[in-house]
Amino acid sequence: MNITELLNVNLIKLELTSKTKEDVIIEMATILDENGKLLDKDKYVKAVQDREKEFSTGIGMGIAIPHGKSSGVKEAALVFGRSVNGIDYQSMDDELANIFFLIAVPEESSDEHLKILSQISRKLMHKDLRESLMKAISPEEIITLLEK
């Protein structure tokens, strides 16, 4: 499954309002919930927060990829969010995170979230893509960039 199959313009927020790690997870999960991707938002948020307690998904280079596998998820989906000012996500390099991908997969999905995580990570290794994602002015542009 390609990451752009899990993402649409309604699942992209170019100006996150959250200031903390906890709030950005809730803000992005709310987008999933409003778009019918969740059965139980609280259960899904808890799964993501529990995962974060094990090890931060702030991978560095201004990127965080929180994810959760939960019975609170109706169907696999992905949310893209961007914070111009950055959020302290306890990233490996101690830098603020600006680019967020929140992955949601149903409990019964085998390793689907790992495949999605791998695809995103590979794409974001390219500095030019990260810079383009920060400059994009529309959700459609984000999708076009990720399709490359």
LOZA-502156 format. One record per atom (N, C-alpha, C, O): x, y, z; residue number from 1. Coordinates in steps of 0.05 Angstrom, whole numbers, padded with zeros to 5 digits. Layout:
% residues N
+--------+--------+--------+-----+
!      u !      v !      w ! num !
+--------+--------+--------+-----+
!      X !      Y !      Z ! NUM !
...
+--------+--------+--------+-----+
% end
This chain:
% residues 148
+--------+--------+--------+-----+
!      u !      v !      w ! num !
+--------+--------+--------+-----+
!  00017 ! -00024 !  00000 !   1 !
!  00000 !  00000 !  00000 !   1 !
!  00018 !  00025 !  00000 !   1 !
!  00037 !  00027 !  00016 !   1 !
!  00011 !  00044 ! -00018 !   2 !
!  00027 !  00068 ! -00020 !   2 !
!  00016 !  00089 !  00000 !   2 !
! -00008 !  00090 !  00005 !   2 !
!  00034 !  00105 !  00010 !   3 !
!  00025 !  00125 !  00030 !   3 !
!  00005 !  00145 !  00019 !   3 !
! -00013 !  00154 !  00034 !   3 !
!  00006 !  00151 ! -00007 !   4 !
! -00013 !  00170 ! -00018 !   4 !
! -00041 !  00157 ! -00021 !   4 !
! -00061 !  00172 ! -00025 !   4 !
! -00043 !  00131 ! -00018 !   5 !
! -00069 !  00118 ! -00018 !   5 !
! -00083 !  00122 !  00009 !   5 !
! -00108 !  00119 !  00010 !   5 !
! -00068 !  00128 !  00029 !   6 !
! -00079 !  00132 !  00056 !   6 !
! -00084 !  00161 !  00063 !   6 !
! -00094 !  00167 !  00084 !   6 !
! -00077 !  00179 !  00045 !   7 !
! -00077 !  00207 !  00050 !   7 !
! -00095 !  00222 !  00030 !   7 !
! -00094 !  00215 !  00006 !   7 !
! -00110 !  00241 !  00039 !   8 !
! -00125 !  00258 !  00020 !   8 !
! -00125 !  00286 !  00031 !   8 !
! -00114 !  00291 !  00053 !   8 !
! -00135 !  00305 !  00015 !   9 !
! -00133 !  00333 !  00023 !   9 !
! -00145 !  00340 !  00050 !   9 !
! -00137 !  00358 !  00064 !   9 !
! -00165 !  00324 !  00058 !  10 !
! -00179 !  00328 !  00084 !  10 !
! -00162 !  00319 !  00107 !  10 !
! -00168 !  00325 !  00130 !  10 !
! -00141 !  00303 !  00102 !  11 !
! -00124 !  00292 !  00123 !  11 !
! -00097 !  00307 !  00124 !  11 !
! -00077 !  00296 !  00133 !  11 !
! -00097 !  00332 !  00114 !  12 !
! -00073 !  00348 !  00114 !  12 !
! -00079 !  00374 !  00128 !  12 !
! -00098 !  00388 !  00121 !  12 !
! -00062 !  00381 !  00148 !  13 !
! -00065 !  00407 !  00162 !  13 !
! -00038 !  00422 !  00160 !  13 !
! -00018 !  00413 !  00171 !  13 !
! -00039 !  00444 !  00145 !  14 !
! -00014 !  00459 !  00140 !  14 !
! -00006 !  00476 !  00163 !  14 !
!  00017 !  00485 !  00165 !  14 !
! -00024 !  00482 !  00182 !  15 !
! -00017 !  00499 !  00205 !  15 !
! -00028 !  00486 !  00230 !  15 !
! -00050 !  00494 !  00240 !  15 !
! -00013 !  00468 !  00242 !  16 !
! -00020 !  00456 !  00267 !  16 !
! -00020 !  00478 !  00288 !  16 !
! -00003 !  00496 !  00288 !  16 !
! -00039 !  00477 !  00307 !  17 !
! -00040 !  00498 !  00328 !  17 !
! -00028 !  00488 !  00354 !  17 !
! -00023 !  00504 !  00373 !  17 !
! -00023 !  00462 !  00356 !  18 !
! -00012 !  00450 !  00381 !  18 !
!  00016 !  00461 !  00387 !  18 !
!  00031 !  00468 !  00370 !  18 !
!  00021 !  00461 !  00414 !  19 !
!  00047 !  00470 !  00423 !  19 !
!  00063 !  00448 !  00437 !  19 !
!  00087 !  00451 !  00442 !  19 !
!  00049 !  00426 !  00443 !  20 !
!  00062 !  00403 !  00457 !  20 !
!  00059 !  00377 !  00442 !  20 !
!  00041 !  00374 !  00425 !  20 !
!  00076 !  00358 !  00449 !  21 !
!  00075 !  00332 !  00437 !  21 !
!  00048 !  00319 !  00441 !  21 !
!  00036 !  00308 !  00422 !  21 !
!  00037 !  00320 !  00465 !  22 !
!  00012 !  00308 !  00472 !  22 !
! -00011 !  00320 !  00456 !  22 !
! -00028 !  00306 !  00445 !  22 !
! -00010 !  00347 !  00454 !  23 !
! -00032 !  00361 !  00439 !  23 !
! -00031 !  00356 !  00409 !  23 !
! -00052 !  00354 !  00397 !  23 !
! -00007 !  00353 !  00398 !  24 !
! -00006 !  00349 !  00369 !  24 !
! -00017 !  00321 !  00362 !  24 !
! -00030 !  00318 !  00341 !  24 !
! -00013 !  00302 !  00379 !  25 !
! -00025 !  00275 !  00375 !  25 !
! -00055 !  00277 !  00375 !  25 !
! -00069 !  00266 !  00358 !  25 !
! -00066 !  00292 !  00395 !  26 !
! -00095 !  00295 !  00397 !  26 !
! -00106 !  00311 !  00373 !  26 !
! -00127 !  00304 !  00361 !  26 !
! -00092 !  00332 !  00366 !  27 !
! -00101 !  00349 !  00343 !  27 !
! -00103 !  00333 !  00317 !  27 !
! -00122 !  00335 !  00302 !  27 !
! -00082 !  00317 !  00312 !  28 !
! -00082 !  00301 !  00288 !  28 !
! -00102 !  00278 !  00289 !  28 !
! -00114 !  00271 !  00269 !  28 !
! -00105 !  00265 !  00312 !  29 !
! -00125 !  00244 !  00316 !  29 !
! -00153 !  00254 !  00311 !  29 !
! -00170 !  00240 !  00301 !  29 !
! -00158 !  00279 !  00319 !  30 !
! -00184 !  00292 !  00315 !  30 !
! -00190 !  00294 !  00285 !  30 !
! -00213 !  00290 !  00277 !  30 !
! -00170 !  00299 !  00269 !  31 !
! -00173 !  00301 !  00240 !  31 !
! -00182 !  00273 !  00230 !  31 !
! -00200 !  00271 !  00213 !  31 !
! -00169 !  00252 !  00239 !  32 !
! -00176 !  00225 !  00232 !  32 !
! -00205 !  00219 !  00239 !  32 !
! -00221 !  00209 !  00223 !  32 !
! -00212 !  00227 !  00264 !  33 !
! -00239 !  00222 !  00274 !  33 !
! -00260 !  00237 !  00258 !  33 !
! -00281 !  00225 !  00251 !  33 !
! -00255 !  00262 !  00252 !  34 !
! -00274 !  00278 !  00236 !  34 !
! -00278 !  00268 !  00208 !  34 !
! -00298 !  00274 !  00195 !  34 !
! -00258 !  00252 !  00198 !  35 !
! -00260 !  00241 !  00171 !  35 !
! -00268 !  00212 !  00171 !  35 !
! -00265 !  00198 !  00151 !  35 !
! -00279 !  00202 !  00193 !  36 !
! -00290 !  00175 !  00194 !  36 !
! -00270 !  00152 !  00194 !  36 !
! -00277 !  00130 !  00187 !  36 !
! -00246 !  00158 !  00202 !  37 !
! -00225 !  00137 !  00201 !  37 !
! -00222 !  00122 !  00228 !  37 !
! -00209 !  00102 !  00230 !  37 !
! -00235 !  00133 !  00249 !  38 !
! -00233 !  00121 !  00276 !  38 !
! -00260 !  00111 !  00286 !  38 !
! -00281 !  00122 !  00279 !  38 !
! -00259 !  00091 !  00302 !  39 !
! -00283 !  00081 !  00316 !  39 !
! -00283 !  00093 !  00344 !  39 !
! -00305 !  00098 !  00355 !  39 !
! -00260 !  00096 !  00356 !  40 !
! -00257 !  00106 !  00383 !  40 !
! -00232 !  00123 !  00385 !  40 !
! -00210 !  00112 !  00388 !  40 !
! -00235 !  00149 !  00384 !  41 !
! -00212 !  00167 !  00384 !  41 !
! -00195 !  00164 !  00409 !  41 !
! -00170 !  00163 !  00408 !  41 !
! -00208 !  00163 !  00432 !  42 !
! -00193 !  00161 !  00457 !  42 !
! -00176 !  00136 !  00459 !  42 !
! -00153 !  00136 !  00468 !  42 !
! -00187 !  00114 !  00449 !  43 !
! -00172 !  00088 !  00449 !  43 !
! -00148 !  00090 !  00431 !  43 !
! -00126 !  00081 !  00438 !  43 !
! -00152 !  00102 !  00408 !  44 !
! -00130 !  00106 !  00389 !  44 !
! -00108 !  00124 !  00400 !  44 !
! -00084 !  00118 !  00398 !  44 !
! -00116 !  00147 !  00411 !  45 !
! -00097 !  00166 !  00423 !  45 !
! -00081 !  00152 !  00444 !  45 !
! -00056 !  00156 !  00446 !  45 !
! -00094 !  00136 !  00461 !  46 !
! -00079 !  00122 !  00482 !  46 !
! -00058 !  00103 !  00470 !  46 !
! -00036 !  00101 !  00480 !  46 !
! -00065 !  00089 !  00448 !  47 !
! -00046 !  00071 !  00435 !  47 !
! -00022 !  00087 !  00425 !  47 !
!  00001 !  00077 !  00428 !  47 !
! -00026 !  00110 !  00413 !  48 !
! -00004 !  00126 !  00403 !  48 !
!  00013 !  00136 !  00427 !  48 !
!  00037 !  00135 !  00426 !  48 !
!  00000 !  00146 !  00448 !  49 !
!  00014 !  00156 !  00471 !  49 !
!  00030 !  00134 !  00485 !  49 !
!  00052 !  00139 !  00494 !  49 !
!  00018 !  00110 !  00487 !  50 !
!  00033 !  00087 !  00498 !  50 !
!  00058 !  00081 !  00482 !  50 !
!  00079 !  00075 !  00493 !  50 !
!  00055 !  00082 !  00456 !  51 !
!  00077 !  00077 !  00438 !  51 !
!  00099 !  00098 !  00442 !  51 !
!  00123 !  00091 !  00442 !  51 !
!  00091 !  00123 !  00446 !  52 !
!  00111 !  00144 !  00450 !  52 !
!  00126 !  00141 !  00476 !  52 !
!  00149 !  00149 !  00479 !  52 !
!  00113 !  00129 !  00496 !  53 !
!  00126 !  00124 !  00522 !  53 !
!  00149 !  00104 !  00519 !  53 !
!  00169 !  00106 !  00534 !  53 !
!  00146 !  00086 !  00501 !  54 !
!  00167 !  00066 !  00496 !  54 !
!  00192 !  00079 !  00484 !  54 !
!  00214 !  00074 !  00492 !  54 !
!  00187 !  00096 !  00464 !  55 !
!  00209 !  00109 !  00449 !  55 !
!  00197 !  00131 !  00432 !  55 !
!  00177 !  00126 !  00418 !  55 !
!  00208 !  00155 !  00433 !  56 !
!  00197 !  00177 !  00417 !  56 !
!  00199 !  00171 !  00387 !  56 !
!  00219 !  00160 !  00378 !  56 !
!  00179 !  00179 !  00373 !  57 !
!  00179 !  00176 !  00344 !  57 !
!  00188 !  00201 !  00330 !  57 !
!  00184 !  00205 !  00306 !  57 !
!  00200 !  00219 !  00346 !  58 !
!  00213 !  00243 !  00335 !  58 !
!  00240 !  00233 !  00323 !  58 !
!  00259 !  00229 !  00339 !  58 !
!  00241 !  00229 !  00297 !  59 !
!  00265 !  00216 !  00286 !  59 !
!  00288 !  00235 !  00279 !  59 !
!  00309 !  00226 !  00271 !  59 !
!  00283 !  00261 !  00283 !  60 !
!  00304 !  00281 !  00277 !  60 !
!  00298 !  00294 !  00251 !  60 !
!  00279 !  00287 !  00237 !  60 !
!  00315 !  00313 !  00244 !  61 !
!  00313 !  00328 !  00219 !  61 !
!  00286 !  00343 !  00217 !  61 !
!  00277 !  00349 !  00195 !  61 !
!  00274 !  00349 !  00240 !  62 !
!  00248 !  00363 !  00240 !  62 !
!  00224 !  00346 !  00235 !  62 !
!  00203 !  00356 !  00228 !  62 !
!  00227 !  00319 !  00238 !  63 !
!  00206 !  00300 !  00231 !  63 !
!  00197 !  00284 !  00255 !  63 !
!  00213 !  00275 !  00271 !  63 !
!  00171 !  00280 !  00257 !  64 !
!  00160 !  00261 !  00277 !  64 !
!  00139 !  00244 !  00263 !  64 !
!  00123 !  00254 !  00247 !  64 !
!  00139 !  00218 !  00268 !  65 !
!  00121 !  00199 !  00256 !  65 !
!  00107 !  00183 !  00277 !  65 !
!  00111 !  00158 !  00280 !  65 !
!  00089 !  00195 !  00293 !  66 !
!  00075 !  00180 !  00313 !  66 !
!  00056 !  00160 !  00300 !  66 !
!  00045 !  00165 !  00278 !  66 !
!  00052 !  00137 !  00312 !  67 !
!  00035 !  00117 !  00300 !  67 !
!  00023 !  00099 !  00322 !  67 !
!  00034 !  00096 !  00344 !  67 !
!  00001 !  00088 !  00315 !  68 !
! -00013 !  00070 !  00333 !  68 !
! -00029 !  00049 !  00319 !  68 !
! -00041 !  00054 !  00298 !  68 !
! -00029 !  00026 !  00331 !  69 !
! -00045 !  00003 !  00322 !  69 !
! -00066 ! -00001 !  00343 !  69 !
! -00060 ! -00006 !  00366 !  69 !
! -00092 !  00001 !  00335 !  70 !
! -00113 !  00001 !  00356 !  70 !
! -00139 ! -00009 !  00345 !  70 !
! -00145 ! -00006 !  00321 !  70 !
! -00155 ! -00022 !  00363 !  71 !
! -00182 ! -00030 !  00355 !  71 !
! -00200 ! -00005 !  00352 !  71 !
! -00222 ! -00007 !  00343 !  71 !
! -00189 !  00018 !  00360 !  72 !
! -00204 !  00043 !  00357 !  72 !
! -00202 !  00055 !  00329 !  72 !
! -00213 !  00075 !  00322 !  72 !
! -00186 !  00041 !  00311 !  73 !
! -00183 !  00050 !  00283 !  73 !
! -00201 !  00034 !  00265 !  73 !
! -00201 !  00009 !  00266 !  73 !
! -00217 !  00048 !  00249 !  74 !
! -00235 !  00036 !  00230 !  74 !
! -00221 !  00026 !  00205 !  74 !
! -00225 !  00003 !  00197 !  74 !
! -00203 !  00043 !  00194 !  75 !
! -00188 !  00036 !  00170 !  75 !
! -00161 !  00050 !  00170 !  75 !
! -00159 !  00072 !  00181 !  75 !
! -00141 !  00038 !  00158 !  76 !
! -00115 !  00050 !  00157 !  76 !
! -00116 !  00077 !  00144 !  76 !
! -00129 !  00082 !  00124 !  76 !
! -00102 !  00096 !  00157 !  77 !
! -00102 !  00124 !  00147 !  77 !
! -00077 !  00138 !  00156 !  77 !
! -00063 !  00129 !  00174 !  77 !
! -00072 !  00160 !  00144 !  78 !
! -00048 !  00176 !  00149 !  78 !
! -00057 !  00206 !  00150 !  78 !
! -00072 !  00215 !  00133 !  78 !
! -00046 !  00220 !  00169 !  79 !
! -00051 !  00249 !  00171 !  79 !
! -00023 !  00263 !  00168 !  79 !
! -00004 !  00255 !  00180 !  79 !
! -00022 !  00284 !  00152 !  80 !
!  00001 !  00301 !  00150 !  80 !
! -00005 !  00327 !  00164 !  80 !
! -00026 !  00339 !  00161 !  80 !
!  00014 !  00335 !  00181 !  81 !
!  00011 !  00361 !  00195 !  81 !
!  00038 !  00375 !  00194 !  81 !
!  00059 !  00363 !  00193 !  81 !
!  00036 !  00402 !  00195 !  82 !
!  00060 !  00419 !  00194 !  82 !
!  00058 !  00441 !  00215 !  82 !
!  00037 !  00453 !  00219 !  82 !
!  00080 !  00445 !  00229 !  83 !
!  00082 !  00466 !  00249 !  83 !
!  00105 !  00484 !  00240 !  83 !
!  00128 !  00476 !  00241 !  83 !
!  00099 !  00509 !  00232 !  84 !
!  00120 !  00527 !  00223 !  84 !
!  00140 !  00533 !  00246 !  84 !
!  00164 !  00534 !  00241 !  84 !
!  00130 !  00537 !  00270 !  85 !
!  00147 !  00544 !  00293 !  85 !
!  00161 !  00520 !  00305 !  85 !
!  00181 !  00522 !  00319 !  85 !
!  00150 !  00496 !  00300 !  86 !
!  00161 !  00472 !  00311 !  86 !
!  00151 !  00465 !  00339 !  86 !
!  00141 !  00482 !  00353 !  86 !
!  00152 !  00439 !  00345 !  87 !
!  00142 !  00429 !  00371 !  87 !
!  00164 !  00411 !  00382 !  87 !
!  00176 !  00395 !  00368 !  87 !
!  00169 !  00414 !  00408 !  88 !
!  00188 !  00397 !  00422 !  88 !
!  00176 !  00368 !  00423 !  88 !
!  00157 !  00363 !  00438 !  88 !
!  00188 !  00351 !  00408 !  89 !
!  00178 !  00323 !  00406 !  89 !
!  00197 !  00303 !  00417 !  89 !
!  00196 !  00279 !  00411 !  89 !
!  00216 !  00313 !  00434 !  90 !
!  00237 !  00296 !  00445 !  90 !
!  00250 !  00280 !  00423 !  90 !
!  00254 !  00255 !  00426 !  90 !
!  00257 !  00294 !  00401 !  91 !
!  00270 !  00280 !  00378 !  91 !
!  00298 !  00272 !  00385 !  91 !
!  00311 !  00282 !  00403 !  91 !
!  00308 !  00252 !  00369 !  92 !
!  00334 !  00241 !  00373 !  92 !
!  00356 !  00262 !  00371 !  92 !
!  00377 !  00260 !  00385 !  92 !
!  00352 !  00283 !  00355 !  93 !
!  00372 !  00303 !  00351 !  93 !
!  00367 !  00328 !  00368 !  93 !
!  00380 !  00349 !  00365 !  93 !
!  00347 !  00327 !  00385 !  94 !
!  00339 !  00349 !  00403 !  94 !
!  00329 !  00374 !  00388 !  94 !
!  00326 !  00395 !  00400 !  94 !
!  00323 !  00371 !  00362 !  95 !
!  00312 !  00393 !  00346 !  95 !
!  00282 !  00392 !  00348 !  95 !
!  00270 !  00371 !  00353 !  95 !
!  00269 !  00416 !  00344 !  96 !
!  00240 !  00417 !  00343 !  96 !
!  00230 !  00402 !  00318 !  96 !
!  00243 !  00402 !  00297 !  96 !
!  00206 !  00390 !  00320 !  97 !
!  00194 !  00377 !  00297 !  97 !
!  00175 !  00396 !  00283 !  97 !
!  00159 !  00410 !  00296 !  97 !
!  00176 !  00397 !  00257 !  98 !
!  00158 !  00414 !  00241 !  98 !
!  00140 !  00397 !  00223 !  98 !
!  00118 !  00406 !  00216 !  98 !
!  00149 !  00374 !  00215 !  99 !
!  00134 !  00357 !  00197 !  99 !
!  00125 !  00332 !  00212 !  99 !
!  00141 !  00318 !  00224 !  99 !
!  00098 !  00327 !  00211 ! 100 !
!  00087 !  00305 !  00226 ! 100 !
!  00070 !  00287 !  00207 ! 100 !
!  00055 !  00297 !  00190 ! 100 !
!  00074 !  00261 !  00210 ! 101 !
!  00057 !  00241 !  00197 ! 101 !
!  00046 !  00224 !  00219 ! 101 !
!  00061 !  00211 !  00233 ! 101 !
!  00020 !  00224 !  00222 ! 102 !
!  00007 !  00206 !  00242 ! 102 !
! -00005 !  00182 !  00227 ! 102 !
! -00022 !  00186 !  00210 ! 102 !
!  00004 !  00159 !  00235 ! 103 !
! -00005 !  00134 !  00222 ! 103 !
! -00025 !  00120 !  00240 ! 103 !
! -00021 !  00116 !  00264 ! 103 !
! -00048 !  00112 !  00229 ! 104 !
! -00068 !  00097 !  00243 ! 104 !
! -00073 !  00071 !  00228 ! 104 !
! -00079 !  00071 !  00204 ! 104 !
! -00072 !  00048 !  00243 ! 105 !
! -00079 !  00023 !  00231 ! 105 !
! -00096 !  00006 !  00250 ! 105 !
! -00092 !  00008 !  00274 ! 105 !
! -00114 ! -00009 !  00239 ! 106 !
! -00131 ! -00026 !  00257 ! 106 !
! -00114 ! -00047 !  00271 ! 106 !
! -00093 ! -00055 !  00261 ! 106 !
! -00123 ! -00055 !  00294 ! 107 !
! -00109 ! -00075 !  00311 ! 107 !
! -00102 ! -00100 !  00296 ! 107 !
! -00080 ! -00111 !  00299 ! 107 !
! -00120 ! -00109 !  00278 ! 108 !
! -00115 ! -00135 !  00265 ! 108 !
! -00096 ! -00133 !  00241 ! 108 !
! -00089 ! -00154 !  00229 ! 108 !
! -00088 ! -00109 !  00234 ! 109 !
! -00068 ! -00106 !  00212 ! 109 !
! -00041 ! -00118 !  00222 ! 109 !
! -00032 ! -00112 !  00244 ! 109 !
! -00029 ! -00134 !  00205 ! 110 !
! -00004 ! -00147 !  00214 ! 110 !
!  00018 ! -00126 !  00218 ! 110 !
!  00021 ! -00116 !  00240 ! 110 !
!  00033 ! -00121 !  00197 ! 111 !
!  00055 ! -00102 !  00199 ! 111 !
!  00051 ! -00078 !  00180 ! 111 !
!  00071 ! -00066 !  00171 ! 111 !
!  00026 ! -00072 !  00174 ! 112 !
!  00020 ! -00050 !  00155 ! 112 !
!  00033 ! -00024 !  00164 ! 112 !
!  00043 ! -00009 !  00147 ! 112 !
!  00031 ! -00018 !  00190 ! 113 !
!  00042 !  00008 !  00199 ! 113 !
!  00073 !  00009 !  00195 ! 113 !
!  00084 !  00031 !  00191 ! 113 !
!  00086 ! -00013 !  00197 ! 114 !
!  00115 ! -00014 !  00193 ! 114 !
!  00122 ! -00008 !  00164 ! 114 !
!  00142 !  00005 !  00158 ! 114 !
!  00106 ! -00019 !  00145 ! 115 !
!  00110 ! -00013 !  00117 ! 115 !
!  00106 !  00016 !  00111 ! 115 !
!  00122 !  00028 !  00096 ! 115 !
!  00085 !  00028 !  00122 ! 116 !
!  00079 !  00056 !  00118 ! 116 !
!  00102 !  00073 !  00129 ! 116 !
!  00111 !  00092 !  00117 ! 116 !
!  00110 !  00066 !  00154 ! 117 !
!  00131 !  00081 !  00167 ! 117 !
!  00157 !  00080 !  00151 ! 117 !
!  00171 !  00100 !  00148 ! 117 !
!  00163 !  00057 !  00140 ! 118 !
!  00187 !  00054 !  00123 ! 118 !
!  00186 !  00071 !  00098 ! 118 !
!  00205 !  00084 !  00091 ! 118 !
!  00162 !  00072 !  00085 ! 119 !
!  00159 !  00088 !  00061 ! 119 !
!  00163 !  00118 !  00067 ! 119 !
!  00177 !  00132 !  00053 ! 119 !
!  00151 !  00127 !  00089 ! 120 !
!  00153 !  00155 !  00097 ! 120 !
!  00182 !  00162 !  00103 ! 120 !
!  00193 !  00182 !  00094 ! 120 !
!  00195 !  00145 !  00119 ! 121 !
!  00223 !  00150 !  00127 ! 121 !
!  00241 !  00152 !  00103 ! 121 !
!  00258 !  00169 !  00102 ! 121 !
!  00238 !  00134 !  00084 ! 122 !
!  00255 !  00134 !  00060 ! 122 !
!  00251 !  00160 !  00045 ! 122 !
!  00271 !  00173 !  00036 ! 122 !
!  00226 !  00169 !  00041 ! 123 !
!  00221 !  00194 !  00026 ! 123 !
!  00233 !  00218 !  00041 ! 123 !
!  00244 !  00235 !  00028 ! 123 !
!  00231 !  00218 !  00067 ! 124 !
!  00239 !  00242 !  00082 ! 124 !
!  00269 !  00243 !  00087 ! 124 !
!  00279 !  00263 !  00098 ! 124 !
!  00284 !  00223 !  00078 ! 125 !
!  00313 !  00225 !  00079 ! 125 !
!  00323 !  00246 !  00060 ! 125 !
!  00345 !  00256 !  00064 ! 125 !
!  00307 !  00254 !  00041 ! 126 !
!  00315 !  00273 !  00021 ! 126 !
!  00309 !  00302 !  00031 ! 126 !
!  00286 !  00309 !  00034 ! 126 !
!  00330 !  00317 !  00035 ! 127 !
!  00328 !  00344 !  00045 ! 127 !
!  00310 !  00361 !  00028 ! 127 !
!  00294 !  00378 !  00038 ! 127 !
!  00312 !  00358 !  00001 ! 128 !
!  00296 !  00375 ! -00017 ! 128 !
!  00266 !  00369 ! -00013 ! 128 !
!  00250 !  00388 ! -00015 ! 128 !
!  00258 !  00345 ! -00007 ! 129 !
!  00230 !  00339 ! -00002 ! 129 !
!  00221 !  00352 !  00024 ! 129 !
!  00200 !  00364 !  00025 ! 129 !
!  00237 !  00350 !  00045 ! 130 !
!  00230 !  00362 !  00071 ! 130 !
!  00226 !  00392 !  00067 ! 130 !
!  00207 !  00404 !  00077 ! 130 !
!  00245 !  00405 !  00052 ! 131 !
!  00243 !  00434 !  00047 ! 131 !
!  00217 !  00440 !  00031 ! 131 !
!  00204 !  00460 !  00037 ! 131 !
!  00211 !  00424 !  00011 ! 132 !
!  00188 !  00429 ! -00005 ! 132 !
!  00162 !  00425 !  00011 ! 132 !
!  00143 !  00440 !  00007 ! 132 !
!  00161 !  00406 !  00029 ! 133 !
!  00138 !  00402 !  00046 ! 133 !
!  00134 !  00426 !  00064 ! 133 !
!  00111 !  00433 !  00070 ! 133 !
!  00155 !  00438 !  00073 ! 134 !
!  00153 !  00462 !  00090 ! 134 !
!  00143 !  00487 !  00074 ! 134 !
!  00130 !  00504 !  00086 ! 134 !
!  00149 !  00487 !  00049 ! 135 !
!  00142 !  00511 !  00032 ! 135 !
!  00115 !  00507 !  00018 ! 135 !
!  00103 !  00527 !  00009 ! 135 !
!  00104 !  00483 !  00017 ! 136 !
!  00079 !  00478 !  00003 ! 136 !
!  00057 !  00496 !  00013 ! 136 !
!  00054 !  00501 !  00037 ! 136 !
!  00040 !  00505 ! -00006 ! 137 !
!  00019 !  00524 !  00002 ! 137 !
! -00009 !  00511 !  00001 ! 137 !
! -00029 !  00525 !  00007 ! 137 !
! -00011 !  00486 ! -00007 ! 138 !
! -00037 !  00473 ! -00008 ! 138 !
! -00035 !  00443 ! -00002 ! 138 !
! -00014 !  00431 ! -00006 ! 138 !
! -00057 !  00431 !  00008 ! 139 !
! -00057 !  00402 !  00012 ! 139 !
! -00052 !  00387 ! -00014 ! 139 !
! -00038 !  00366 ! -00013 ! 139 !
! -00062 !  00397 ! -00036 ! 140 !
! -00057 !  00384 ! -00062 ! 140 !
! -00027 !  00383 ! -00068 ! 140 !
! -00018 !  00363 ! -00079 ! 140 !
! -00013 !  00404 ! -00062 ! 141 !
!  00015 !  00405 ! -00067 ! 141 !
!  00030 !  00385 ! -00049 ! 141 !
!  00049 !  00372 ! -00059 ! 141 !
!  00021 !  00381 ! -00025 ! 142 !
!  00033 !  00361 ! -00007 ! 142 !
!  00030 !  00333 ! -00020 ! 142 !
!  00050 !  00318 ! -00021 ! 142 !
!  00007 !  00327 ! -00029 ! 143 !
!  00002 !  00301 ! -00041 ! 143 !
!  00019 !  00297 ! -00066 ! 143 !
!  00031 !  00276 ! -00070 ! 143 !
!  00021 !  00317 ! -00083 ! 144 !
!  00038 !  00316 ! -00107 ! 144 !
!  00067 !  00311 ! -00099 ! 144 !
!  00080 !  00294 ! -00112 ! 144 !
!  00077 !  00324 ! -00079 ! 145 !
!  00104 !  00320 ! -00070 ! 145 !
!  00109 !  00292 ! -00061 ! 145 !
!  00130 !  00280 ! -00066 ! 145 !
!  00090 !  00281 ! -00046 ! 146 !
!  00093 !  00254 ! -00035 ! 146 !
!  00089 !  00232 ! -00056 ! 146 !
!  00098 !  00209 ! -00052 ! 146 !
!  00077 !  00238 ! -00078 ! 147 !
!  00073 !  00219 ! -00100 ! 147 !
!  00098 !  00214 ! -00115 ! 147 !
!  00101 !  00194 ! -00129 ! 147 !
!  00117 !  00232 ! -00114 ! 148 !
!  00142 !  00230 ! -00130 ! 148 !
!  00159 !  00207 ! -00120 ! 148 !
!  00181 !  00203 ! -00131 ! 148 !
+--------+--------+--------+-----+
% end
